[in-house]
């Protein structure tokens, strides 16, 4: 796609979104679909036969069976990719052609975990911790949200995602205060054109209709009669036997927020009751026990980690559980979680993942290098032992001074003259002095230091191979 064209169309979409918000606030209306139509953003109704050809772009398919192309075409029919190749042969009606030269065509990002209703609270707490997050979102704005606010929040999040190259999200919607709130949230996802999973969940605080979770059946009937549509449905719930039973009765997958030792203990109970399954996705996953990771993997569950929210809000260990998932044989998804403290850009998300992995591998490398070094040269001297080695140094200098007819006072040593004489008589201090001087010399020699560094790096490489 031509970048200029695409930028213009995205800008227009965002302007339309802003227009919807403005119009709706002024009118005070509560019907999101009518507001959208009035503002010019009618719900998308894709013609299943409409064809679009992206021509002459560099294609990185991320699919070995398709391959990559320095220059190639992508044919889209309706809402699906019909063909990818160096020069796609066309038959039938002529498609709309978009010049994609000088662009890279890659699959869109998938954000496995987003609380879309918070979209209007973007960057409201840039330096927030988890307490501030809760106070601002669930305890602050959420109880005052109208259905219209759910619509605007979801629409802004979805359009922002498309603008950032995210073409699919799981919308963890934990502010379903009434049926109208849920309907508005779902409608916004349909209207935006994004591919999304609406994971319907209960509000966390304040008064609400308590229509959830039973309302899921109504939502399913109203919006999700087919699985072959851009927006689909699942449940967003903690580890709750009743909720999970309902989700499974309705044939819905489940997403749960999940981290820390208490969650791990609860997971073990669910494991014993055979309640875990491949239909569960676990968000965050920081601070879990190895046994919990094992249970998730063996039950076929999926996980996603949050490269920005986990450190931002110090969740779990404060380090994204990316490496932990890989160590336990799982490939985690990446998720932005929310935008109240940082941006939506997924390239930054992947960059944060890389940084945290480097940090973790470097820490492990240093730890293993230190252990290997200690095994080779014995344990490090304690501080008191090092002090013990310095004293003979001073004593020898004092002995020399006395031999020259002068007497120095060492403030660190009481009964100095007796001690020095005794040590000198037995030759003890001289030997220790020599040992100390030799050690000191080796430590200061840059060549030897470099050799030691190289040896430590070689020792660390074994650990590195395991980690990265
Ligand atoms: Zn979350």
Boltz pocket constraint, residues with backbone or C-beta under 6 A from the ligand:
constraints:
  - pocket:
      binder: B
      contacts: [[A, 113], [A, 115], [A, 172], [A, 257], [A, 283], [A, 337]]
      max_distance: 6.0
